[in-house]
Each structure stands twice: as C-alpha cells, then as structure tokens.
C-alpha cells in the first residue's frame, strides 16, 4: 500500500515537471530569435564583397553582415582620361560616382561614364578619389582597376575672362570643335565636362578669384581688372588688382590628356589632387557631404525582449514549484505507515 501511494505521488510530480517544460520551450525559442536577428558589425570590422566591371564602368559592393545602427562606409568609383600603355601621361578625372553602405542598405551599385579614348577605371573604399594620377594602393578595392581604350585622348579646353565695370567678371569655358574628347574643367570640388564645340560661361562675384584646372593639366586663374572704357573711379566693392592673370599656364607636352603644367602652387586649388566628392553630369554639381565611417562599434541593445523576461520568470517559478513539490513528496513518503 505504501509503495502504491508513493508511486502515484512521484508520477504526478514527473507529469507536472514535463508539462511545465513543454510550456517553457516556446518561450525560450522566442527569446533567442531576436538576439540572432540583431547581430551586426561596425563599419571598420565589416567584410565587403564586390563585383567590378571595368569596361562598363560599374561596381557593386555588398556587406557580408549588416552594419550596426549609425554605421556608414563610403565607396567611390572614377574613370580617367589616360595615355597609351607605353606613355607616361598622367590620368585626369573624367567621371565619378559615390555612395554609402549603411545599417539599412547592405548593397551599393556605382557607375561612371568612360571617355572614348584611353581610359582608366578604379574603385576605392573611402572618399578620397584622386583628381590626377592614380589612387593610393591601400584605398583600392582588390582587382578593381581597369585600363582600356584604343586611341589617344585629345581634349582642347580653353578659358577666357571678361571684366565688367561693376567689379564682376565672367569666365567662358569652351572645348574646341576640333577636339576628339570631352574637356573636363575643375574648380574647387566641382566638375564640368563639355563635348567638342560646347561652351559655358560662369559669372564671378566682385572681389573673388576664379581658378580652373583642365584635363590638359593647365590651370587658369582670373580676377577682376578694370576695363579701359570704365569710369576713372573703380567700384568700391572690388578694387582692381594687379596680381590678376587671365592667361593659361602653358603645358609641357605629353601624350593623351597631357603632361603636368608648371603652375605655381599658389594658383592650384587645394583640392586639385584629391576631392571629398565629385558629382558627375554635363553641368556643374556641388560636392555632396559624406558621413565618415564611425570607427567604434555601436553596442547592441542590452534590453531583453518580452519573451526573454517571461522565460526567466517561468524558469524561476518552475524551480520554486519543483522544490515545493519535492518537499511534499518526501513528507508524504515519511508519513505513510
């Protein structure tokens, strides 16, 4: 009789534990799922894959894992006019594209226009694309460089300045109709491409200097000079300056896009070698500020989900209930005759 009573109590205890474990399992599974989904990495620690197509001027970059919230990694692509493979002509920027991978955007596609002559295409990680010459090897994406083209690049850009009596002046940018390649003009961090036979006029404000670099490696610098047919007193807003120059610095030969000009350093804009951004089209486009990649990793949220809290509470309840039932079973076994 004693054995039968004790066995019944034990069976009841085991049944209660099994039922409680079955109730706990769904809650535990629910609690762990969000933790797996929230896995992310910092931009600095992330791994990126890319596919590069030089002849078409395109690259696609994908982050292997999602970036954490607030993390950003910028990539850039550029095409250049270049010299023949056997020449020493320096590349000059022709077309650029930039974009960023973020927590909500794991894949990025970039595309540039290629010139109809010898060209070079390079994709980099970061924002510091070179205006002239090649990009730093450390910035280049693996196997993301291309050289092509079958004929020499022959742009024919010119810049002329005209002064007005009110202290302002204009700069007329043009590409000769005898050119066989689009002319590229850089001023600050803006880029303009003009096809053969096209021109564009810029108006400069009084008291300013306009400095323009072309893809024949020529720098033009102009500021206001009082025209001879103006009144004796010059406008007070922009006094005449004798340091102005409206003549281009001559190039020193070279093939393709040309060789570097012997331009005084003071006349070359500080952004002539690298640019924080160049936007590409057949007109002027200002630079678009980019957010630098954050070096420190964002911490994942430490707040537990509702499922996690319920699972922990249920586990504690089972421990207390199991201990209570065990005490009852032992007491029943001792009290039975």
Secondary structure, 3 states (H helix, E strand, C coil): CHHHHHHHHHHHHHHHHHHHHHHHHHHHHHHHHHHHHCCCECCCCCCEEEEEECCCCEEEEEECCCECCCCEEEEEEEEEECCCCCCCCCCEEEEEEEEEEECCECEEEEECCCCCCCEEEEEEECCCEECECCCCCCCEEEEEEEEECCCCCCCCEEEEEEECCCCCEEEEEEECCCCCCCEEEEECCEEEEECCCCEEEEEECCCCEEEEEECCCCEEEEECCCCCCCCCCCCCCCCCCCCCCCCCCCCCCCCCCCCCCCCCHHHCCCCCCEECCCCCCCCCCCCCCCCCCCCCCCCCCCCCCHHHHHHHHHHHHHHHHHHHHHHHHHHHHHHCC
